[in-house]
Amino acid sequence: MSYVVLLLTVGVTIYALVDCWRSTDDEVRGLPRSAWIIVIVLLWLIGPVAYLVFGRSRATVGAVGRPRVVAPDDDPEFLRQLDTQQRKAAAEQRRQREQQERRERKDRERQERLQRKEQQRAGDPDPASPEAPDGEDHSTPS
């Protein structure tokens, strides 16, 4: 029986000490946190019970007042930000791809115009003319 009382006292002391250590200053009532830690350690049986009854804020009993830690993949705000970032990245890639396609199209058109101008300057005969580049006479016999 004495072992059960000893284990219960040690367990309550450790619980109160850890709870006081992890609590913020605004969650602890009556004394500063450091004073409560000293009371819990020095007054082994009375200290932990006094802290649990008088030192803890009512909102933290049962972890009601503490914010729940949410994993990133369950956090709606995180998922919304991730979606926004992915949409922006996709839009930027699409914009860059369209710009590249426009540049390539303009370059092709420019090359085609230059080729036409070179053909006109060189005086290349029209394929329908009697003297075609293949050396054949395409004129109609008269």
Stockholm file with secondary structure:
# STOCKHOLM 1.0

chainA/1-142         MSYVVLLLTVGVTIYALVDCWRSTDDEVRGLPRSAWIIVIVLLWLIGPVAYLVFGRSRATVGAVGRPRVVAPDDDPEFLRQLDTQQRKAAAEQRRQREQQERRERKDRERQERLQRKEQQRAGDPDPASPEAPDGEDHSTPS
#=GR chainA/1-142 SS CHHHHHHHHHHHHHHHHHHHHHSCGGGBCSSCHHHHHHHHHHSTTHHHHHIIIIIBCGGGGGGCSSCCCCCGGGCHHHHHHHHHHHHHHHHHHHHHHHHHHHHHHHHHHHHHHHHHHHHHHHTCCCTTSSBCTTSCBCCCCC
#=GC SS_cons         CHHHHHHHHHHHHHHHHHHHHHSCGGGBCSSCHHHHHHHHHHSTTHHHHHIIIIIBCGGGGGGCSSCCCCCGGGCHHHHHHHHHHHHHHHHHHHHHHHHHHHHHHHHHHHHHHHHHHHHHHHTCCCTTSSBCTTSCBCCCCC
//
